[in-house]
């Protein structure tokens, strides 16, 4: 019960803070004071108190999409162990459900964008699914590699494989997989150099353009879902680059939270020192992620 409560508390409370860390780091690099670390909490509270503005062209899909997307992300997060905490949902083959819960959220988000009848949002939806076709193979290669390392097909045990495995020569595959997943993390969470969540230029928007018509509580759910996705994929990446044991529960739990914050700060540094890639160069970056994860898996099965 304590494991479940801690898992839920971290999952529900911590994600918006990570975005606050990223924005604060970017502000420091720009020489500004920047927003408070808890700014997204304030924004979410304000959005939940506002009303909705719905277009007459939209259907139930437009309203259901933010709810389904957030629900899919929360269920997927329940399948991933948080540091020393075990995953509340775990069964053989759950890695397939995990990947397709992420895909389900993307499907509803893009369907809601198309539901508005806007060519602008349709353009963003087309870009989103195009880049997803390149990001998903990298994720599957990484999951297959973790299954090979651990000998299990359950995410809870797979993500602990790098720490408990006795296979020789794991360093090179894990480095390649970590690099590939880091690229997937930036792409799936719409961060620079793949996308800029703060852009307002029509020709460069990907994810943000799909949610322009959402407002009030629905937009709040979208913002919170984006934070949960960052939290979820960051946790997966941390289990590869800094595995956690279950022997020292409380120290490892504190270490896990500190590493999450440090990874968010690293993302802020990346966004501060790099420019956004031209749209035509993004596929090359995602193909590189597929190759990194694919070669990592090939090294394990050679």
ChimeraX attribute file (.defattr): number of C-alpha atoms within 10 A of each C-alpha:
attribute: neighborCount
match mode: 1-to-1
recipient: residues
	/A:1	7
	/A:2	8
	/A:3	13
	/A:4	14
	/A:5	11
	/A:6	14
	/A:7	21
	/A:8	16
	/A:9	10
	/A:10	13
	/A:11	19
	/A:12	14
	/A:13	11
	/A:14	17
	/A:15	23
	/A:16	24
	/A:17	20
	/A:18	25
	/A:19	25
	/A:20	24
	/A:21	23
	/A:22	23
	/A:23	23
	/A:24	20
	/A:25	25
	/A:26	22
	/A:27	16
	/A:28	14
	/A:29	14
	/A:30	11
	/A:31	9
	/A:32	11
	/A:33	12
	/A:34	15
	/A:35	13
	/A:36	14
	/A:37	17
	/A:38	14
	/A:39	15
	/A:40	21
	/A:41	18
	/A:42	10
	/A:43	12
	/A:44	19
	/A:45	12
	/A:46	13
	/A:47	19
	/A:48	16
	/A:49	11
	/A:50	13
	/A:51	11
	/A:52	15
	/A:53	11
	/A:54	14
	/A:55	13
	/A:56	7
	/A:57	10
	/A:58	15
	/A:59	13
	/A:60	9
	/A:61	17
	/A:62	25
	/A:63	15
	/A:64	14
	/A:65	24
	/A:66	26
	/A:67	17
	/A:68	20
	/A:69	23
	/A:70	21
	/A:71	16
	/A:72	20
	/A:73	21
	/A:74	20
	/A:75	16
	/A:76	22
	/A:77	26
	/A:78	21
	/A:79	22
	/A:80	29
	/A:81	25
	/A:82	28
	/A:83	29
	/A:84	22
	/A:85	22
	/A:86	19
	/A:87	21
	/A:88	18
	/A:89	17
	/A:90	18
	/A:91	14
	/A:92	12
	/A:93	12
	/A:94	18
	/A:95	23
	/A:96	14
	/A:97	14
	/A:98	20
	/A:99	15
	/A:100	16
	/A:101	21
	/A:102	20
	/A:103	18
	/A:104	17
	/A:105	21
	/A:106	21
	/A:107	19
	/A:108	19
	/A:109	26
	/A:110	23
	/A:111	17
	/A:112	27
	/A:113	30
	/A:114	22
	/A:115	18
	/A:116	24
	/A:117	13
	/A:118	13
	/A:119	11
	/A:120	17
	/A:121	26
	/A:122	20
	/A:123	18
	/A:124	24
	/A:125	25
	/A:126	16
	/A:127	16
	/A:128	22
	/A:129	16
	/A:130	12
	/A:131	18
	/A:132	19
	/A:133	12
	/A:134	20
	/A:135	25
	/A:136	20
	/A:137	19
	/A:138	26
	/A:139	21
	/A:140	17
	/A:141	24
	/A:142	27
	/A:143	23
	/A:144	21
	/A:145	26
	/A:146	28
	/A:147	20
	/A:148	18
	/A:149	26
	/A:150	22
	/A:151	13
	/A:152	18
	/A:153	20
	/A:154	23
	/A:155	27
	/A:156	24
	/A:157	22
	/A:158	26
	/A:159	28
	/A:160	23
	/A:161	23
	/A:162	22
	/A:163	17
	/A:164	15
	/A:165	14
	/A:166	11
	/A:167	12
	/A:168	8
	/A:169	10
	/A:170	15
	/A:171	10
	/A:172	13
	/A:173	22
	/A:174	24
	/A:175	16
	/A:176	21
	/A:177	30
	/A:178	23
	/A:179	18
	/A:180	28
	/A:181	26
	/A:182	19
	/A:183	23
	/A:184	26
	/A:185	23
	/A:186	20
	/A:187	21
	/A:188	23
	/A:189	20
	/A:190	21
	/A:191	21
	/A:192	20
	/A:193	21
	/A:194	26
	/A:195	24
	/A:196	21
	/A:197	15
	/A:198	10
	/A:199	13
	/A:200	11
	/A:201	9
	/A:202	13
	/A:203	12
	/A:204	18
	/A:205	23
	/A:206	25
	/A:207	23
	/A:208	19
	/A:209	22
	/A:210	25
	/A:211	23
	/A:212	13
	/A:213	17
	/A:214	22
	/A:215	18
	/A:216	16
	/A:217	19
	/A:218	24
	/A:219	19
	/A:220	23
	/A:221	23
	/A:222	21
	/A:223	19
	/A:224	20
	/A:225	23
	/A:226	21
	/A:227	22
	/A:228	26
	/A:229	21
	/A:230	23
	/A:231	26
	/A:232	23
	/A:233	19
	/A:234	21
	/A:235	22
	/A:236	22
	/A:237	22
	/A:238	20
	/A:239	23
	/A:240	20
	/A:241	15
	/A:242	14
	/A:243	19
	/A:244	25
	/A:245	16
	/A:246	14
	/A:247	9
	/A:248	10
	/A:249	14
	/A:250	13
	/A:251	11
	/A:252	19
	/A:253	19
	/A:254	13
	/A:255	16
	/A:256	22
	/A:257	16
	/A:258	12
	/A:259	17
	/A:260	22
	/A:261	22
	/A:262	15
	/A:263	19
	/A:264	23
	/A:265	21
	/A:266	15
	/A:267	23
	/A:268	24
	/A:269	17
	/A:270	18
	/A:271	21
	/A:272	18
	/A:273	11
	/A:274	10
	/A:275	13
	/A:276	15
	/A:277	15
	/A:278	12
	/A:279	16
	/A:280	8
	/A:281	12
	/A:282	18
	/A:283	18
	/A:284	12
	/A:285	20
	/A:286	24
	/A:287	18
	/A:288	18
	/A:289	29
	/A:290	26
	/A:291	18
	/A:292	25
	/A:293	30
	/A:294	23
	/A:295	19
	/A:296	27
	/A:297	24
	/A:298	13
	/A:299	16
	/A:300	19
	/A:301	10
	/A:302	5
